[in-house]
Amino acid sequence: MTIEGVDNAANEFIVIAGTRIDLASESSGQAGHYHYTYTRNYETGTLTISHEAGVTSAAAQTLVNGIAYVNDTEQATTGTRTITLTSLRDNGGTEGEGNDTGDLAISATIALAINNPPGWQNNITNPDATLYYNNGTLSGYGEYVTAIAVSADGKTLLVSGSDGANAGGNSTLRIYSRDSTTGELTLVQTFIQGESDNPDTAAIEANGLSGINTMTMHGSDLYVAGHSGDAATYSLVRFTYDATTGQYTYAGIVATQGVDGATGLDAQITEIVISADGTSLYTINGLTTIDGSTGKSVLAQFARDPDTGALTYLGEYQGGSATLGMNAPSGIIISGDGKSVYVANSSNSRNSTTAETAQQHNSTTAQQHNSTTAQQHNSTTAQQHNSTTAQQHDHRVFSRYANRKTDLRRPDQ
């Protein structure tokens, strides 16, 4: 596949199997079950997608149908992007005068907006709840919103909520399909806690969904933090996303406090993050959804299988004081190269830095930074789960007011 016109690309992505591939820089890695290599030569990018075991024609068609282009650039860019499926090669070889490569030359051209920089359509002080949702409402939302996420292709919005404060009531995970033109949402799936699904109910029962308070997506995998009834024994629950149908499938509990040695999941999980290459997953355990202390200060690390999404517990760093360098962690982020993990702490005005050895997935405390900057600890940021303002590529805003009973609203007018 080639992408023409990327010489000045910035914050532009091709989505393959639910994974964003940055058009501005060369890279390689996993996109779902596929391996990709992306190279650039001036204005032309070349993307090669392969599968070690080969795929069926139906799987190849599904892959092609799911390809999407995303532009998150804040400044509008003049020009076009032409995406061409150049060739397809099978594994039959070329013996007997055979030809294992077919020339496709199937193209699509995207004209970018000229002199049309994105901006707020209006302020968000008085959003109108009737503008955004199917039939005028977003189903179910008189609840406390605890987490929100959007799939990489922008086709689905995921919202978790609870009918009790601080994720203390009945939790629900709702999946909405999203119209990329209008932003309109349509409820398509609802998941609630249950040891097994009851086909006679509209909601899908799945184990580990009590007390949901954070989630994250990587490619086609969704990880949700919840429990099965004991708030001192949290689990990480995995779902898989089908970009073609827009549906999510429960794939089971992949980590639980006290199982296979896992620790750091013995209270509400503040945040889950996954490294860019998909091989490491971290959790922190410090603050509740209403920013109260969990009484814990733990950074837990798991190895993640990029192909299966399975997790293997590797270890934890136990903080709990200024001396230990991590106290009531409130936010976590991984550097793009995967070599550093930064943890913000709500206590002792401190940032902690850990260094990761990618081959062994060992985390050690490497450096501690004292700071009294209000921006780091006295204001709320999206990554600290205190509130979220998420600007999508179609320039609309969703605001998550954590554990304030509110409707989700679109601030267009």
Summary of the structure (lengths in Angstrom):
residues: 413
radius of gyration: 22.1
end to end distance: 40.4
largest distance: 72.5
contacts: 1325
relative contact order: 0.11
helix: 6%
strand: 49%
